[in-house]
Amino acid sequence: MSKKLRVFEAFAGYGGASFGLKKSGIPFEVIGFSENDKFASEIFELNHPGIRNYNDITKIKPKELPDFDLFTGGFPCQPFSSAGLGKGELDIRGTLFYDIIRICKVKKPKHILLENVKGLTTKRHKDTFAKIKEELRKIGYSIEWKLLNTKDYGIPQNRERVWIYAYLGDLPSGFTIDPGAQPLTARFKDFLDKEPPEKIFLNDKQIARLEELHKVDFNVNESLCLDIYNKKIRHDGTCITITEPHHNSLRVVHPPKDGKYIVRKLSIPEHYRLMGFDDGEFNFGSQSYQQLCKRAGNGWDVSLVGKIFKKIFSQL
């Protein structure tokens, strides 16, 4: 690209769009971000210093924003309210998606990249998804979207997310945001610490309780992921979706040693490796395990984001 891409990051979290753009090699500058969570704002500012936080997106006045070329955001998709005298019409007012439309209608960025959970593409939410696309088209955008899974793009995490790209104008024929799946060359064990901190290991009583509840065999030959929700160990060398720590959905199971089972939680660096980060790329600051892992659970796979951006801009 001949000039820097000006970016506004909404629902910014740790700055998944910024990290993805860095990995893509596309020159860019972030002219502002919007993040309402105190801890997320702190970690964004630590990793991307000197950028203004416009805070609550519902209070942003679009005309007060600098101009930008790309709007990004993993927006919350709370249920859209029904309106229209019981005719089943959907109303985006009162939802955070409304604020995306409200801002982009005025600022007219050339590009919009949005992300959401797989559930948005299901039959239950098809009307909501259709409404999202309709509202973007109403303000002049062409839409391409794709459900992509992290494990198909180099990292052994089963993380399905829907990616929605909107372009102001007409897209070229055959345009796609799918970077192209690639075979996994690494397994879950390859993303683990060589010397994990002692405090994240379970004690014998906790391991026995897991055995009792989930009826799983902890006799493994390599370090694998225990899927607590589905009560099974993933022998395919992948892990389940990284989520916020309070969900307690994932444990690491190591091969037994001296006749004892070894089970633990994921470390902070392991969370971030599985979200596409290289060691040393992310500044954790002094935030707690809970907060840092929450950011990862709610974040973007930055490796995949980099590939999506490269694919998009190679076609335009």
Secondary structure per residue as TSV (DSSP state, phi and psi in degrees):
chain	resnum	aa	ss	phi	psi
A	1	M	-	360.0	143.9
A	2	S	-	-79.9	-21.0
A	3	K	S	-140.5	165.1
A	4	K	-	-67.1	138.0
A	5	L	E	-78.2	123.6
A	6	R	E	-88.9	128.0
A	7	V	E	-123.0	139.3
A	8	F	E	-117.0	120.4
A	9	E	E	-100.0	111.0
A	10	A	E	-96.2	156.2
A	11	F	S	46.4	51.4
A	12	A	-	-69.0	-31.5
A	13	G	T	56.7	-131.6
A	14	Y	T	-86.8	4.3
A	15	G	T	91.6	48.4
A	16	G	H	-58.8	-36.6
A	17	A	H	-67.9	-42.4
A	18	S	H	-62.1	-47.5
A	19	F	H	-63.8	-39.0
A	20	G	H	-64.4	-42.2
A	21	L	H	-64.9	-37.8
A	22	K	H	-59.4	-43.8
A	23	K	H	-67.8	-29.1
A	24	S	H	-74.8	-22.6
A	25	G	T	83.5	4.7
A	26	I	-	-79.5	127.3
A	27	P	-	-67.7	134.6
A	28	F	E	-155.2	164.4
A	29	E	E	-141.8	137.9
A	30	V	E	-90.7	119.4
A	31	I	E	-91.1	-7.4
A	32	G	E	171.6	160.3
A	33	F	E	-141.7	164.1
A	34	S	E	-128.5	118.4
A	35	E	-	-151.7	125.4
A	36	N	-	-96.5	-18.6
A	37	D	-	-80.5	128.1
A	38	K	H	-57.3	-45.9
A	39	F	H	-74.1	-37.2
A	40	A	H	-65.6	-41.5
A	41	S	H	-60.6	-42.8
A	42	E	H	-61.9	-44.1
A	43	I	H	-74.7	-31.9
A	44	F	H	-63.3	-48.3
A	45	E	H	-65.4	-31.1
A	46	L	H	-67.4	-38.4
A	47	N	H	-91.0	-19.2
A	48	H	S	-136.9	71.0
A	49	P	T	-67.9	153.3
A	50	G	T	82.2	14.2
A	51	I	-	-109.2	135.1
A	52	R	-	-73.4	133.3
A	53	N	B	-95.3	119.8
A	54	Y	-	-87.6	5.0
A	55	N	-	57.8	-130.2
A	56	D	-	-61.7	115.6
A	57	I	G	-63.2	-27.3
A	58	T	G	-70.5	-16.6
A	59	K	G	-103.5	0.2
A	60	I	-	-73.2	132.4
A	61	K	-	-98.1	111.6
A	62	P	G	-51.0	-39.6
A	63	K	G	-67.5	-15.4
A	64	E	G	-87.9	-7.1
A	65	L	S	-83.6	144.7
A	66	P	-	-63.3	160.3
A	67	D	-	-67.6	149.0
A	68	F	-	-148.4	159.9
A	69	D	S	-100.1	-24.6
A	70	L	E	-135.6	126.9
A	71	F	E	-108.1	130.1
A	72	T	E	-127.8	153.8
A	73	G	E	177.0	136.4
A	74	G	-	-95.5	86.3
A	75	F	-	-80.5	143.1
A	76	P	-	-65.7	139.9
A	77	C	-	-116.8	68.0
A	78	Q	-	-67.4	155.5
A	79	P	-	-54.9	132.8
A	80	F	-	-75.8	140.9
A	81	S	E	-74.3	148.5
A	82	S	E	-83.4	143.9
A	83	A	E	-147.6	179.9
A	84	G	S	84.7	40.5
A	85	L	T	56.0	41.6
A	86	G	T	76.4	14.8
A	87	K	S	-87.6	3.7
A	88	G	-	81.7	11.3
A	89	E	E	-72.1	150.9
A	90	L	E	-104.4	140.4
A	91	D	E	-117.8	122.5
A	92	I	-	-83.5	-10.7
A	93	R	T	-62.9	140.5
A	94	G	T	86.0	0.2
A	95	T	S	-112.7	159.4
A	96	L	H	-72.4	-19.7
A	97	F	H	-65.7	-32.0
A	98	Y	H	-55.2	-38.9
A	99	D	H	-70.7	-30.0
A	100	I	H	-61.9	-48.8
A	101	I	H	-63.7	-44.8
A	102	R	H	-57.4	-43.5
A	103	I	H	-75.0	-45.8
A	104	C	H	-71.0	-26.0
A	105	K	H	-64.4	-34.6
A	106	V	H	-87.0	-46.7
A	107	K	H	-81.3	-22.9
A	108	K	-	49.8	53.4
A	109	P	-	-64.4	148.9
A	110	K	S	-68.1	-29.9
A	111	H	E	-131.0	143.7
A	112	I	E	-133.9	130.8
A	113	L	E	-124.9	119.4
A	114	L	E	-121.3	154.8
A	115	E	E	-137.5	146.5
A	116	N	E	-155.4	174.4
A	117	V	E	-74.4	160.3
A	118	K	G	-56.1	-32.7
A	119	G	G	-55.0	-27.1
A	120	L	G	-61.8	-26.2
A	121	T	G	-91.0	-2.2
A	122	T	S	-80.4	165.6
A	123	K	G	-56.6	-37.9
A	124	R	G	-59.6	-34.1
A	125	H	G	-112.5	18.3
A	126	K	H	-62.6	-35.2
A	127	D	H	-67.7	-38.9
A	128	T	H	-63.1	-46.8
A	129	F	H	-62.7	-42.1
A	130	A	H	-62.1	-38.1
A	131	K	H	-67.3	-39.8
A	132	I	H	-58.3	-47.8
A	133	K	H	-66.5	-38.8
A	134	E	H	-62.1	-43.2
A	135	E	H	-66.2	-37.4
A	136	L	H	-66.2	-41.4
A	137	R	H	-65.0	-36.4
A	138	K	H	-58.4	-31.8
A	139	I	T	-99.6	15.9
A	140	G	T	104.5	12.9
A	141	Y	E	-103.6	142.8
A	142	S	E	-88.0	146.3
A	143	I	E	-120.5	135.8
A	144	E	E	-132.8	136.8
A	145	W	E	-140.9	159.4
A	146	K	E	-158.1	140.1
A	147	L	E	-87.5	116.5
A	148	L	E	-120.4	144.1
A	149	N	E	-116.0	125.6
A	150	T	G	-48.5	-38.7
A	151	K	G	-67.4	-13.5
A	152	D	G	-90.8	2.0
A	153	Y	T	-132.3	30.7
A	154	G	T	109.0	-12.7
A	155	I	S	-121.7	129.0
A	156	P	-	-78.6	55.7
A	157	Q	B	-121.1	128.4
A	158	N	-	-81.8	87.1
A	159	R	-	-128.6	100.4
A	160	E	E	-95.1	125.5
A	161	R	E	-137.8	146.4
A	162	V	E	-94.0	129.4
A	163	W	E	-110.8	129.4
A	164	I	E	-120.2	119.2
A	165	Y	E	-110.7	131.7
A	166	A	E	-122.2	134.7
A	167	Y	E	-124.2	129.6
A	168	L	E	-75.4	99.7
A	169	G	S	123.4	-158.1
A	170	D	-	-101.5	135.8
A	171	L	-	-85.9	151.7
A	172	P	-	-61.7	153.3
A	173	S	T	-61.0	136.0
A	174	G	T	80.4	7.2
A	175	F	-	-61.7	139.9
A	176	T	-	-144.6	152.6
A	177	I	-	-100.9	-0.8
A	178	D	-	-77.9	115.9
A	179	P	-	-70.5	-10.7
A	180	G	-	98.5	119.5
A	181	A	-	-63.4	152.1
A	182	Q	-	-135.8	146.1
A	183	P	-	-67.1	144.8
A	184	L	-	-70.4	130.9
A	185	T	-	-110.3	-3.5
A	186	A	-	-130.9	153.4
A	187	R	-	-111.2	169.5
A	188	F	G	-48.7	-43.7
A	189	K	G	-60.6	-26.9
A	190	D	G	-74.1	-12.2
A	191	F	G	-101.3	4.5
A	192	L	S	-92.5	154.4
A	193	D	-	-63.8	146.4
A	194	K	S	-73.4	-34.3
A	195	E	S	-134.1	83.0
A	196	P	-	-66.4	151.3
A	197	P	-	-64.4	141.1
A	198	E	G	-57.7	-34.6
A	199	K	G	-67.1	-13.5
A	200	I	G	-95.5	1.7
A	201	F	B	-84.3	143.5
A	202	L	-	-80.8	149.3
A	203	N	-	-85.2	173.2
A	204	D	H	-58.9	-38.8
A	205	K	H	-65.6	-42.4
A	206	Q	H	-66.0	-38.8
A	207	I	H	-66.8	-41.9
A	208	A	H	-61.7	-37.5
A	209	R	H	-65.7	-40.2
A	210	L	H	-62.1	-42.9
A	211	E	H	-58.9	-45.1
A	212	E	H	-65.2	-42.4
A	213	L	H	-75.2	-38.8
A	214	H	H	-110.0	-8.2
A	215	K	-	52.0	46.8
A	216	V	-	-108.1	153.8
A	217	D	-	-96.3	113.1
A	218	F	-	-85.6	10.0
A	219	N	-	-82.3	91.4
A	220	V	-	-116.9	156.9
A	221	N	S	-97.7	-13.4
A	222	E	S	-145.0	163.9
A	223	S	-	-69.1	124.3
A	224	L	E	-131.0	169.2
A	225	C	E	-93.7	127.6
A	226	L	E	-91.2	117.0
A	227	D	E	-87.9	97.2
A	228	I	T	-66.7	-38.2
A	229	Y	T	-60.7	-44.2
A	230	N	T	-96.4	2.7
A	231	K	T	56.5	50.6
A	232	K	E	-154.6	157.1
A	233	I	E	-94.3	135.5
A	234	R	E	-87.0	101.2
A	235	H	T	-82.6	-1.5
A	236	D	T	-83.5	0.8
A	237	G	S	80.9	13.5
A	238	T	-	-111.3	170.8
A	239	C	B	-120.3	164.9
A	240	I	-	-74.5	175.7
A	241	T	-	-59.5	128.9
A	242	I	-	-66.2	127.1
A	243	T	-	-127.2	177.1
A	244	E	-	-60.9	144.3
A	245	P	G	-56.9	-31.0
A	246	H	G	-67.8	-14.3
A	247	H	G	-72.8	-21.2
A	248	N	-	48.3	47.6
A	249	S	-	-97.8	-10.0
A	250	L	E	-137.7	138.1
A	251	R	E	-135.8	153.9
A	252	V	E	-96.3	128.8
A	253	V	E	-112.5	119.0
A	254	H	E	-96.7	159.0
A	255	P	E	-57.8	140.8
A	256	P	E	-58.5	152.4
A	257	K	E	-135.0	128.6
A	258	D	T	53.2	39.1
A	259	G	T	76.1	7.8
A	260	K	E	-115.4	140.4
A	261	Y	E	-74.1	148.0
A	262	I	E	-126.9	114.6
A	263	V	E	-134.6	142.5
A	264	R	E	-154.9	174.4
A	265	K	-	-85.0	164.9
A	266	L	-	-71.5	143.0
A	267	S	-	-79.6	169.1
A	268	I	H	-61.2	-51.7
A	269	P	H	-58.8	-33.8
A	270	E	H	-65.3	-41.1
A	271	H	H	-53.1	-46.2
A	272	Y	H	-77.0	-33.0
A	273	R	H	-60.5	-41.6
A	274	L	T	-73.1	-8.1
A	275	M	T	-104.3	15.9
A	276	G	T	94.7	5.8
A	277	F	-	-88.8	146.1
A	278	D	-	-87.2	153.9
A	279	D	T	-58.7	134.8
A	280	G	T	85.3	-6.3
A	281	E	S	-79.2	-24.4
A	282	F	S	-117.3	133.2
A	283	N	-	-93.3	111.2
A	284	F	-	-79.0	-15.2
A	285	G	T	59.9	-139.4
A	286	S	T	-120.0	21.3
A	287	Q	-	-72.3	160.9
A	288	S	-	-74.5	162.8
A	289	Y	H	-53.2	-47.7
A	290	Q	H	-57.3	-48.9
A	291	Q	H	-69.9	-43.5
A	292	L	H	-66.0	-38.5
A	293	C	H	-74.3	-29.4
A	294	K	H	-62.8	-42.1
A	295	R	H	-59.5	-43.4
A	296	A	H	-64.4	-43.9
A	297	G	H	-61.2	-31.6
A	298	N	T	-99.1	4.3
A	299	G	S	-93.2	-174.7
A	300	W	-	-100.9	143.6
A	301	D	-	-70.1	101.6
A	302	V	H	-69.8	-25.4
A	303	S	H	-65.5	-47.0
A	304	L	H	-65.0	-40.4
A	305	V	H	-59.7	-42.4
A	306	G	H	-59.1	-40.9
A	307	K	H	-69.0	-37.1
A	308	I	H	-63.3	-46.6
A	309	F	H	-61.5	-43.1
A	310	K	H	-60.7	-41.9
A	311	K	H	-64.9	-45.5
A	312	I	H	-58.5	-53.3
A	313	F	H	-78.8	-12.2
A	314	S	H	-76.3	-14.0
A	315	Q	-	-105.7	-5.6
A	316	L	-	-106.7	360.0
